[in-house]
């Protein structure tokens, strides 16, 4: 664990997740979702959420989606705020559930990058 990391957010037991309250989380997630959209693969949501939440991935996910698994474990994306919000919300399962659903929604709605040129 990086000793320079700390919880950036104070999530209380009865707080709810509202995306507009976390602009830095939103920015990191939008960038991540747009990057990932150009490389579709299985278990995308599971890989993203599990890595942000636990820094751990199931082997079957890594085998099925090596590009995304590699990028996540190599820290190719800036995810400090995304990870910190998970850490800060460990004591609030409702908040965490809502946050995970939000991540899934954003990942699913990211525009697919078009490679090549006209």
WOVEN-V395642 format. One record per pair of residues at least 6 apart in sequence whose ideal C-beta (glycine too) atoms are under 7 Angstrom apart, sorted by the first residue. I is the first residue (numbers start at 1). GAP is how many residues later the second one is. D is the distance in whole Angstrom. If there is no record, write none. Layout:
# WOVEN-V395642
I GAP D
I GAP D
This chain:
# WOVEN-V395642
7 77 6
7 80 6
7 81 5
8 73 6
8 76 4
8 80 7
9 75 6
9 76 6
9 79 4
10 78 7
11 77 5
11 78 4
11 81 5
11 84 6
13 78 6
13 79 6
15 77 6
15 80 5
16 78 7
16 79 6
16 82 6
17 78 5
17 81 4
17 82 5
17 85 6
19 7 6
19 83 6
22 63 6
24 57 4
25 56 5
25 57 6
25 60 5
28 50 6
28 51 6
28 53 5
28 54 5
29 53 6
29 74 6
29 77 5
30 76 7
32 45 5
32 47 7
33 73 5
33 74 5
33 77 4
34 76 5
34 77 7
34 79 7
35 42 7
36 8 6
36 32 6
36 71 7
36 74 7
37 73 4
37 74 6
37 75 5
37 76 6
38 74 7
38 75 3
38 77 7
39 28 5
39 29 7
41 24 4
41 26 6
41 27 6
42 22 5
42 23 5
43 18 4
43 21 6
43 22 5
44 21 7
44 24 6
44 63 6
45 59 5
45 62 6
46 15 6
47 10 6
47 14 5
47 18 6
47 21 5
47 22 6
47 25 6
48 24 7
48 55 6
48 59 6
49 51 6
49 54 6
50 6 6
50 7 6
51 6 6
51 21 4
52 27 6
52 30 5
52 31 5
52 34 6
53 33 5
57 12 6
61 8 6
62 7 4
71 6 6
85 14 6
86 10 7
89 6 5
89 7 5
89 10 6
